[in-house]
Amino acid sequence: MSTGRAAVVTGIGSYVPPNIVTNEDLSRRLDTSDEWIRTRTGIAERFYITPGTSTGDLAVEAGLRALKSAGDEQVGAVVLATTTPDQPCPATAPQVAARLGLGQVPAFDVAAVCSGFLYGLASAAGLIASGIADSVLLIAADAFTTIINPEDRTTAVIFADGAGAVVLRAGSPDEPGAIGPLVLGSDGELSHLIEVPAGGSKQRSAGRPAAPEDHYFRMLGRETYRHAVERMTSASTEAVERAGWRLDDVDRFAAHQANARILEAVSGRLDIPEERQLSNIARVGNTGAASIPLLLAEATADGRLTAGNRVLLTAFGGGLSWGAATVVWPELQTI
């Protein structure tokens, strides 16, 4: 039996901006079509922020819903996973905490691109295990449309904006909602596969201006696909083994909604049947770090995910970074 102080999910919330962008909308300005996008990504529509909206705004909305779901619990820390902070300095999390009325609690950002929620889970679980906080609000939010080249059909049709959040409290490792073993990894030698080349100290100190396209997110799709499938499959297998489960025990599979082809390949390798897979990529696209908690919140609200379900989480993102974790889903109120 597990011992120690675990992080337990006690609240959940999500938010997407109101601006819906369909494949038909994109096809009016890009060399693409609804059929091309659906075939290659599985996406039909997605949500974009409107001018003047920031990642922090998305995070506040999702965080507010998660706190209400948890009974308006006064948390002891805030962790924000994002690749699109409101500004390079300072971190966005302290401003989000202040806007939520949480006072002077510790708050910081985590940057692990699409693996951000799982890295954030590890950070939040560490705060709880060490006794630094008895409860943590973990938010994952991204406004990817602020870093996507609107003329690049390989990325513009995939990425979108949104936020998801969970409240975690200290509890027993054996109770529903307790986050199981976390498996994390990275490979910086392949960082060039997913990057925004400009804007950091490396480019700024180079002594020459960046090319305009270097300010945008770029991804080498074919190589990324191969590594995403391999890493999510291996991390998922390890997390299930460390939890003392078998893959047959997994009731719901909640993977980062990267694209339909990656999801199909990973599920196939893990031999998880379609009826156990959670997905919302057709409706929201790839929302970066927000992907998993947004999916969990939606699935809880519509009944696809219920108390007692054994859930496997996995993600892959820039860094390269990846991870997986398990959780037995608790009874949650959705807002």
Disulfide bonds with the S-S distance in Angstrom:
none
